[in-house]
Amino acid sequence: MDPLFQREERHAQTQEGRSEASAEEPSRGFRWIPIRTLAARHRPRISSHLLALDERDRYLRFGYAASDAQVERYVDNLDFERDEVFGVFNRRLALVAMAHLAYMEPSPAHPHCAEFGVSVAKGSRGRGFGERLFDHAALHARNRGIDTLLVHALSENTAMLRITRNAGASIVRDGPESQAWVKLAPENLVSHVEEIVEDRVADLDYRLKVQAHKVDELLSRQGKG
């Protein structure tokens, strides 16, 4: 089982929770994708996204085929003050991909470490969402003094392991599970400006989608009237 999912459940009861990475094959070449920082008000959309994952996808995401109740408990226990959660929305404002960046307690071996988990809706794979969410999370992490990203992945989750390997990860396999350790570059002025620009443009993109969605609903009602 993935320690991130174990940690989330621990936070409410035994502080137990994990978030395993379920990602699509990384795309070739760069394509900008608007990624929005999620907040507590997005819990219903996060829940809908994760509950829509089938048994196989939940197995890759959590390390086992999590039940609906376990998924809902994970969502309820997300701490948006402590961690960061990112999402990709489609034109209909459905959450089609999300990532959880969990800031870990300092340890002697890894005093500045965060853990990354991601999931992508089945119909939205092959577009590079998992890879872009990883890059986005890495940018936010390094700007907060994090020098190492940890990704727990099942050894059969080749897409996620490929993303980390492309980022220069050191991968340790332990039977059916793998740990990928990615060293991050130090923060600098360019990384902070990049984060600000990405976040503001993503917020603008979301607002435009909201307005377009309202226009579509209005036209739909008029068409029925």
TIMARTI-528697 format. One line per field, with one value per atom (N, C-alpha, C): x, y, z; atom name. Coordinates in steps of 0.001 Angstrom, whole numbers. Each point is the difference from the previous one (the first is absolute). Example, Ala and Ser with C-alpha at 12.3 -4.5 7.8 and 13.67 -1.06 7.14 Angstrom:
REM TIMARTI-528697
X = c(13190, -890, 900, -350, 820, -770)
Y = c(-5690, 1190, 1200, 1050, 1190, 1090)
Z = c(7800, 0, 0, -720, 60, 730)
atom = c(N, CA, C, N, CA, C)
REM end
This chain:
REM TIMARTI-528697
X = c(838, -838, 875, -492, 758, -58, 1147, 33, -767, -148, -715, -1474, -591, -1399, -123, 974, -10, 47, 799, 139, -1277, -754, -1250, -1030, -88, -945, 459, 1297, 507, -408, -72, -294, -1365, -968, -1329, -173, 495, -189, 1359, 654, 1340, 1050, -434, 860, 570, -867, 394, -439, 837, -420, 1092, -381, 1003, -540, 865, -406, 985, -347, 875, -256, 1023, -87, -561, -1099, -563, 86, 870, 265, -82, -271, 3, 1420, 191, 1307, 386, 1252, 401, -16, -424, -65, 1366, 173, 1241, -120, 1008, -13, -810, 204, -677, -1310, -1024, -1282, -533, -250, -429, -1382, -159, -1268, -327, -1161, -347, -244, 755, -96, -388, -1071, -530, 243, 346, 125, -1397, -241, -1320, -74, -1213, -249, -1096, -321, -983, -1348, -345, -1292, -57, 1156, 32, -155, -211, -116, -1024, -1203, -964, 531, 729, 526, 1154, 802, 1073, -605, -1035, -672, -584, -670, -593, 1079, 1125, 1099, 532, 265, 592, -1002, -1257, -1011, -269, 292, -203, 1094, 1103, 1064, -508, 304, -431, 928, -289, 746, 1490, 351, 1409, 690, -685, 591, 139, -977, 121, 1160, 213, 1123, 1320, 127, 1211, 98, -1124, -11, 328, -616, 127, 830, 389, 760, -892, -1300, -988, -1319, -950, -1290, -844, 237, -687, -1505, -747, -1459, -443, -1278, -525, 183, -258, 125, 1439, 958, 1407, 417, -499, 295, -580, -1242, -641, 699, 498, 737, 1315, 655, 1236, -269, -1076, -338, -337, -786, -381, 1218, 1043, 1175, 1082, -226, 987, 167, 1238, 311, 546, -849, 396, 873, 77, 894, 1420, 141, 1321, 575, -823, 456, -515, 329, -516, -641, -1127, -722, -235, 302, -106, -960, -636, -958, -22, -445, -234, -1490, -639, -1432, -215, -1028, -338, -978, -488, -887, -1315, -413, -1246, 226, 1216, 391, 60, 135, 218, 1488, 318, 1394, 461, 925, 414, 1371, 723, 1294, 321, 605, 366, 1269, 704, 1230, -19, 597, 99, 1485, 411, 1373, -23, 469, -59, 1368, 46, 1263, 251, 1122, 305, 701, -161, 719, 1497, 831, 1450, 560, 964, 711, 1488, 852, 1444, 454, -574, 412, -587, -1237, -684, -670, 783, -565, -956, 97, -851, -574, -1049, -539, -1522, -529, -1443, -344, -1235, -442, -1046, 87, -859, -860, -1295, -913, -909, -394, -768, -994, -1088, -965, -558, -303, -541, -1206, -1106, -1205, 297, -652, 285, -145, -1025, -225, 928, 861, 896, 1470, 258, 1387, 632, 1328, 732, 191, -306, 125, 1109, 726, 1099, -407, -1237, -454, 842, 292, 776, 1381, 651, 1342, -9, -989, -82, -331, -862, -293, 1235, 803, 1250, 923, 182, 868, -515, -1315, -611, 211, -210, 202, 1463, 906, 1425, 372, -583, 261, -469, -1217, -517, 847, 412, 788, 1341, 717, 1327, -114, -1103, -192, -359, -220, -264, 1140, 1161, 1186, 143, -826, 81, 1102, 843, 1073, -171, -1012, -206, -1487, -397, -1362, 22, -946, -147, -1287, 114, -1176, -42, -1071, -245, -822, 455, -735, 130, -1060, 111, 995, 792, 1029, -606, -1272, -660, -511, 56, -469, 1117, 206, 1133, -116, -1225, -174, 521, -362, 451, 1497, 522, 1435, 776, -576, 667, 65, -1067, -6, 1108, 115, 1035, 1394, 122, 1307, 444, -926, 329, 432, -439, 387, 1296, 620, 1280, -116, -1115, -231, 943, 274, 656, -1109, -169, -1124, 458, -657, 297, -1206, 196, -1089, 21, -1188, -153, -1190, 247, -1076, -993, -1286, -1027, -34, 750, -27, 1357, -32, 1228, -64, 1158, 128, 904, -497, 788, 352, 1287, 492, 528, -591, 375, 622, 1239, 666, -437, -353, -473, 1076, -6, 920, -421, 933, -371, -926, -810, -870, 841, -543, 654, -1067, 419, -957, -826, 642, -709, -1087, 296, -993, -1201, 234, -1115, -863, 647, -762, -796, 605, -691, -1243, 100, -1157, -1113, 363, -994, -732, 759, -604, -913, 483, -803, -1307, 83, -1193, -1009, 484, -922, -658, 770, -578, -1004, 302, -929, -1293, 92, -1207, -835, 673, -713, -683, 707, -576, -1247, 50, -1146, -1183, 264, -1089, -656, 813, -554, -857, 431, -783, -1320, 34, -1235, -979, 501, -876, -543, 853, -450, -1048, 187, -956, -1356, 19, -1251, -710, 748, -592, -614, 714, -526, -1306, -54, -1218, -1146, 292, -1026, -556, 891, -443, -792, 422, -712, -1425, -158, -1343, -874, 614, -761, -444, 871, -336, -1150, -140, -1100, -1293, 161, -1173, -904)
Y = c(-1202, 1202, 1255, 1052, 1220, 821, 405, 732, 1300, 664, 1258, -213, -1064, -310, -369, -742, -369, 1241, 989, 1198, 797, 78, 743, -627, -1319, -635, 159, 24, 221, 1367, 980, 1369, 97, -814, 47, -1026, -1211, -1048, -467, -827, -438, 763, 1172, 789, -881, -772, -983, 454, 7, 401, -149, -286, -107, 458, 420, 471, -491, -1075, -604, 650, 59, 710, -880, 450, -648, 1010, -226, 1030, -582, 896, -423, 3, -558, 40, 1449, 391, 1380, 377, 1212, 453, 463, 31, 477, 1489, 762, 1432, 728, 1323, 792, 556, -96, 638, 576, 1333, 631, -491, -325, -492, 821, 656, 797, -898, 249, -797, 936, -329, 874, -589, 860, -432, -194, -1160, -322, 342, 223, 364, -901, 233, -851, 4, 1104, 78, -947, -517, -914, -1468, -264, -1398, -795, 543, -794, -392, 881, -314, -1003, 128, -970, -1376, -40, -1261, -615, 812, -511, -563, 699, -464, -1351, -124, -1240, -1149, 279, -1058, -527, 817, -444, -956, -105, -934, -1429, -859, -1390, -759, -1271, -789, -32, -153, -38, 1332, 1095, 1327, 321, -428, 221, -815, -1168, -836, 728, 631, 752, 1275, 610, 1273, -184, -1015, -166, -1204, -831, -1195, -1199, 207, -1073, 554, -863, 428, 621, 1267, 686, 35, -211, 66, 1461, 207, 1361, 683, -714, 579, 413, -815, 330, 1209, 86, 1150, 1267, -68, 1167, 426, -968, 340, 702, -478, 649, 1459, 244, 1357, 862, -541, 752, 401, -813, 241, 833, 405, 866, 1288, 360, 1204, 1056, 937, 993, 1100, 54, 948, -538, -1287, -635, -363, -581, -509, 880, -393, 676, -1041, 389, -874, 788, -623, 672, -760, 721, -654, 569, -836, 405, -151, 1080, -7, 21, -720, 73, 1148, 128, 1122, -59, -1191, -139, 150, 411, 219, -1291, -1117, -1270, -141, -489, -234, -1292, 112, -1174, -527, 767, -470, 779, -671, 692, -588, 839, -424, 483, -795, 324, 98, 1177, 230, 87, -1042, -98, 322, 1019, 386, -891, -701, -1013, 607, -680, 409, -185, 965, -132, -1235, -622, -1136, 230, -675, 195, -275, -1020, -359, 953, 486, 864, 1164, 1021, 1111, 893, -18, 866, -832, -739, -967, 133, -259, -25, -1222, -473, -1189, 377, -622, 348, -1184, 255, -1010, 632, -754, 581, -1017, 498, -852, 772, -725, 600, -818, 682, -682, -784, -1145, -896, 700, 808, 655, 1162, 341, 1155, -397, -1278, -452, 174, -58, 168, 1449, 940, 1425, 674, -786, 566, 626, -241, 624, -452, -1290, -506, 615, 108, 574, 1477, 743, 1426, 236, -824, 139, -270, -966, -281, 1211, 572, 1167, 1178, 185, 1105, -182, -1212, -281, 178, -439, 159, 1476, 837, 1436, 589, -332, 502, -507, -1248, -581, 708, 184, 627, 1437, 692, 1382, 75, -1152, -53, -704, -30, -521, -1505, -684, -1455, -365, -945, -407, -1420, -733, -1380, -302, -619, -498, -1519, -554, -1449, -422, -1018, -568, -1486, -439, -1428, -480, -1029, -529, -1511, -660, -1429, -213, -1035, -251, -182, -397, -176, 1318, 1072, 1307, 661, -527, 430, 1452, 499, 1384, 963, -232, 887, -110, -1202, -191, 640, 1, 644, 1510, 576, 1439, 355, -778, 297, -270, -1048, -307, 1125, 564, 1123, 1222, 73, 1111, -298, -1138, -334, -726, -692, -659, -1170, -230, -1231, -923, -1143, -887, -1236, -257, -1175, -925, -1204, -972, -949, -254, -950, -887, -1056, -895, 729, -20, 617, 1520, 602, 1445, 606, 1277, 737, 1360, 519, 1356, 768, 1141, 851, 1274, 286, 1190, 974, 1194, 1001, 1200, 310, 1173, 1238, 1054, 1238, 1073, 853, 1130, 1017, 785, 1028, 1042, 629, 1073, 1199, 798, 1238, 975, 1160, 1015, -501, -683, -496, -998, -899, -1003, 652, 1057, 680, 757, 654, 702, -1001, -1124, -1032, -489, -205, -457, 1042, 1268, 1067, 81, -36, 102, -1194, -1219, -1198, 46, 381, 7, 1045, 1194, 1062, -309, -537, -339, -1147, -962, -1111, 503, 963, 570, 729, 733, 688, -1014, -1067, -1055, -585, -215, -575, 963, 1281, 973, 75, -86, 7, -1241, -1139, -1221, 106, 641, 199, 852, 1093, 874, -720, -766, -748, -1036, -625, -995, 655, 1203, 710, 364, 431, 339, -1243, -1127, -1250, -395, 141, -350, 926, 1289, 972, -320, -272, -329, -1296, -950, -1274, 207, 854, 262, 724, 940, 750, -930, -971, -929, -902, -280, -843, 781, 1348, 803, 244)
Z = c(0, 0, 0, -670, -150, 1281, 551, 1264, -27, -1160, -27, 315, -541, 311, 1477, 518, 1412, 877, -398, 802, 65, -1099, 0, 935, 40, 909, 1443, 243, 1355, 497, -902, 415, 675, -390, 605, 1102, -211, 1000, 487, -788, 395, -791, -639, -874, -1098, -618, -1001, -1376, -1023, -1326, -1025, -1195, -1027, -1333, -873, -1315, -1025, -649, -1010, -1353, -803, -1268, -1097, -577, -1186, -1114, -980, -1009, -1388, -947, -1384, -521, -1208, -620, -219, 343, -202, -1477, -286, -1384, -470, -1314, -565, -288, 385, -234, 1055, 92, 1024, -534, 792, -311, 1292, 0, 1238, 382, 1260, 533, 1240, 57, 1180, 1212, 1055, 1227, 1139, 677, 1043, 1383, 936, 1381, 579, 604, 540, 1480, 462, 1397, 561, 1266, 676, -723, -650, -694, -1193, -415, -1142, 415, 1270, 443, -807, -270, -777, -1380, -651, -1334, 94, 1042, 216, 242, 824, 297, -1269, -823, -1240, -917, -83, -855, 459, 1298, 513, 1, 312, 3, -1403, -1016, -1386, -472, 759, -364, 177, -963, 139, 949, 203, 980, -308, -1262, -403, 287, -334, 205, 1490, 786, 1445, 574, -550, 423, -253, -1172, -306, 833, 274, 736, 1476, 618, 1442, 416, -950, 360, 233, -10, 84, -527, -272, -562, 1103, 280, 1084, -229, 1064, -81, -75, -320, -32, 1349, 1072, 1344, 284, -410, 218, -826, -1223, -841, 616, 454, 596, 1287, 774, 1211, -337, -1048, -462, -365, -758, -419, 1208, 931, 1194, 830, -52, 839, -670, -1236, -646, 791, 284, 766, -956, -398, -987, 599, 1312, 659, 33, 190, 118, -1361, -864, -1287, -1139, -1223, -1191, -910, -574, -926, -1285, -1128, -1295, -905, -910, -875, -1400, -938, -1386, -263, -473, -296, -1504, -455, -1414, -250, -1216, -337, 760, 422, 757, 1501, 392, 1396, 807, -697, 699, 283, 1192, 378, -667, -959, -769, 420, 804, 509, 1262, 953, 1245, 578, 741, 671, 1436, 869, 1417, 352, 450, 447, 1520, 658, 1461, 589, 837, 628, 1207, -26, 1003, 1207, 1141, 1200, -232, 434, -210, 693, -646, 571, -220, 764, -189, -1434, -626, -1357, -1042, 263, -973, 740, 337, 782, -788, -1342, -830, -1140, 311, -957, -97, -1185, -210, -836, 158, -719, -1042, -1163, -1127, -412, -234, -517, -1046, -1024, -1096, -550, -564, -695, -1180, -1068, -1221, -432, -316, -460, -1273, -129, -1117, -1353, -166, -1277, -290, 954, -171, -29, -169, -10, -1381, -17, -1242, -396, 896, -307, 806, 773, 771, 1315, 470, 1236, 1209, 71, 1132, 51, -1147, -72, 375, -515, 317, 1470, 568, 1423, 840, -425, 711, -61, -1191, -149, 829, -1, 743, 1506, 471, 1422, 382, -857, 275, 107, -857, 50, 1322, 415, 1277, 1158, -63, 1091, 153, -1092, 103, 472, -344, 454, 1467, 629, 1434, 751, -623, 659, -24, -781, -103, -999, 379, -918, -535, 509, -439, -116, -1122, -170, 64, 757, 113, -695, -834, -660, 306, 679, 189, -1187, -671, -1152, -24, -409, -243, -1138, 99, -1012, -1393, -61, -1296, -572, 798, -464, -813, -1202, -812, -437, -202, -433, 1059, 1273, 1062, 204, -55, 183, -1145, -1198, -1132, 209, 540, 270, 985, 1068, 993, -555, -797, -591, -929, -757, -865, 798, 1260, 878, 747, -311, 614, 1322, 219, 1284, 218, 1279, 428, 479, -675, 273, 748, 1125, 824, -58, -490, -109, 1197, 516, 1101, -321, -776, -406, -876, 376, -841, 87, 917, 175, -315, -393, -288, 676, 348, 508, -949, -472, -883, 755, 87, 695, -1050, -50, -998, 704, -336, 555, -772, 730, -608, 43, -1009, -22, 1063, 516, 983, -619, 834, -469, -438, -909, -406, -489, -440, -446, -1172, -931, -1183, 389, 937, 403, 679, 781, 659, -1011, -963, -1035, -824, -320, -775, 733, 1310, 780, -14, 197, 21, -1337, -1095, -1331, -259, 289, -231, 788, 1270, 843, -463, -361, -405, -1343, -932, -1302, 142, 886, 237, 628, 921, 599, -1056, -895, -1078, -909, -337, -845, 653, 1313, 700, -19, 228, -9, -1377, -1046, -1353, -246, 521, -146, 753, 1177, 771, -799, -577, -780, -1230, -680, -1179, 381, 1180, 469, 280, 581, 280, -1297, -1011, -1297, -638, 73, -556, 681, 1338, 733, -396, -154, -384, -1387, -936, -1364, -12, 850, 69, 515, 1035, 547, -1020, -724, -1010, -1136, -316, -1053, 368, 1308, 463, 201, 97, 310, -1200)
atom = c(N, CA, C, N, CA, C, N, CA, C, N, CA, C, N, CA, C, N, CA, C, N, CA, C, N, CA, C, N, CA, C, N, CA, C, N, CA, C, N, CA, C, N, CA, C, N, CA, C, N, CA, C, N, CA, C, N, CA, C, N, CA, C, N, CA, C, N, CA, C, N, CA, C, N, CA, C, N, CA, C, N, CA, C, N, CA, C, N, CA, C, N, CA, C, N, CA, C, N, CA, C, N, CA, C, N, CA, C, N, CA, C, N, CA, C, N, CA, C, N, CA, C, N, CA, C, N, CA, C, N, CA, C, N, CA, C, N, CA, C, N, CA, C, N, CA, C, N, CA, C, N, CA, C, N, CA, C, N, CA, C, N, CA, C, N, CA, C, N, CA, C, N, CA, C, N, CA, C, N, CA, C, N, CA, C, N, CA, C, N, CA, C, N, CA, C, N, CA, C, N, CA, C, N, CA, C, N, CA, C, N, CA, C, N, CA, C, N, CA, C, N, CA, C, N, CA, C, N, CA, C, N, CA, C, N, CA, C, N, CA, C, N, CA, C, N, CA, C, N, CA, C, N, CA, C, N, CA, C, N, CA, C, N, CA, C, N, CA, C, N, CA, C, N, CA, C, N, CA, C, N, CA, C, N, CA, C, N, CA, C, N, CA, C, N, CA, C, N, CA, C, N, CA, C, N, CA, C, N, CA, C, N, CA, C, N, CA, C, N, CA, C, N, CA, C, N, CA, C, N, CA, C, N, CA, C, N, CA, C, N, CA, C, N, CA, C, N, CA, C, N, CA, C, N, CA, C, N, CA, C, N, CA, C, N, CA, C, N, CA, C, N, CA, C, N, CA, C, N, CA, C, N, CA, C, N, CA, C, N, CA, C, N, CA, C, N, CA, C, N, CA, C, N, CA, C, N, CA, C, N, CA, C, N, CA, C, N, CA, C, N, CA, C, N, CA, C, N, CA, C, N, CA, C, N, CA, C, N, CA, C, N, CA, C, N, CA, C, N, CA, C, N, CA, C, N, CA, C, N, CA, C, N, CA, C, N, CA, C, N, CA, C, N, CA, C, N, CA, C, N, CA, C, N, CA, C, N, CA, C, N, CA, C, N, CA, C, N, CA, C, N, CA, C, N, CA, C, N, CA, C, N, CA, C, N, CA, C, N, CA, C, N, CA, C, N, CA, C, N, CA, C, N, CA, C, N, CA, C, N, CA, C, N, CA, C, N, CA, C, N, CA, C, N, CA, C, N, CA, C, N, CA, C, N, CA, C, N, CA, C, N, CA, C, N, CA, C, N, CA, C, N, CA, C, N, CA, C, N, CA, C, N, CA, C, N, CA, C, N, CA, C, N, CA, C, N, CA, C, N, CA, C, N, CA, C, N, CA, C, N, CA, C, N, CA, C, N, CA, C, N, CA, C, N, CA, C, N, CA, C, N, CA, C, N, CA, C, N, CA, C, N, CA, C, N, CA, C, N, CA, C, N, CA, C, N, CA, C, N, CA, C, N, CA, C, N, CA, C, N, CA, C, N, CA, C, N, CA, C, N, CA, C, N, CA, C, N, CA, C, N, CA, C, N, CA, C, N, CA, C, N, CA, C, N, CA, C, N, CA, C, N, CA, C, N, CA, C, N, CA, C, N, CA, C, N, CA, C, N, CA, C, N, CA, C, N, CA, C, N, CA, C, N, CA, C, N, CA, C, N, CA, C, N, CA, C, N, CA, C, N, CA, C, N, CA, C, N, CA, C, N, CA, C, N, CA, C)
REM end
